[in-house]
Amino acid sequence: MNSIKSIIKGFFVKSYVHLIQNRLQHWANQYNNEQLKKQLSQVGNSFYIEAPYKVINPQYIFISNNFHSWHHCRIEAIDHYEDVNYSPKISIGSNVSIGPYFHIGCINEVTIGDHVLIGSKVFITDHAHGSAQYDDIDLAPERRKLSSKGAVIIENNVWIGDGVCILPNVKIGKNAIIGANSVVTQNVAPNTIVGGVPAKLLKAI
């Protein structure tokens, strides 16, 4: 009988400790979110990023209302690399929801419209290590200056599946759907479904 009581007592103690730990973590994340909001260039109502996350140079980032990201979000607005200055701008519209392990890298411009749903492990970049002419190929990749072929623009009501990679100089039109694990290297027309490596038209909606 005593052993049963001990098991029950141990269960409730562990449950209580787990509850307290969760509450402390939630409060800490809320506090960190409030501090981050003060650093962003613009932020709307209902903003939340689940810990852990990493935001570089939030002063170049504009976020509208109802933004939510799961854990391991990484948003990088890079304004200096290898003795070169850049002018990054990241704009995220209203009602944007992002899955875990999301990554934006920006030296030029990345714009995400309203009502965009983004899956897990999605990577969006507007630049590459090295020039488009490969005249710095003899340098180690991390020593090459960053170069951008153009901005990434994602219009309203776009759905981006898990594991998608969106490369520079790409515009994704309104209502488009990007299939899981696709690599987007060219513009995507509005009201279409694309998928594959590289992503190609699968269906017009």
ABEGO torsion letter per residue (X at the ends): XAAAAAAAAAAAAAAAAAAAAAAAAAAAAAAAAAAAAAABABBBBGBBBBOBBBBBGAAABBBBBGBBBBBGBBBBBBABBGGBBBBBBBBBBBGBBBBBGBBBBBABBBBBBBGBBBBBGBBBBABBBEBAAGAAAABBAAABBBBBAEBBBBBBGBBBBBGBBBBBGBBBBBGBBBBBGBBBABBBBBGBBBBEOBBBBABBX
